């Protein structure tokens, strides 16, 4: 991808919400939710942002998140916290 002229990056990835108390969700599932919901967006953005800033034409990075990242969600706290990260990271 280093040689590609990327003008638009759309980050749209997410893994479902566990619908039970967090202490009942196996660690491996918690880890998977963190990895899927945050890491690809962060890595791809960091990988392309400098190259996109140097383009003559305009560029855009679009991060698709979730309304869950804006409010507490007792049975979906893990999902909501990852989407909150996405929202906050997108503001920079």
Secondary structure, DSSP 8 states (H G I E B T S, - for coil): -TTS---EEEE--------S-GGGS-HHHHHHHHIIIIIHHHHHHHHHHHHHHT-SS--EEEE---GGGGS--GGGHHHHHHHHHHHHHHT-
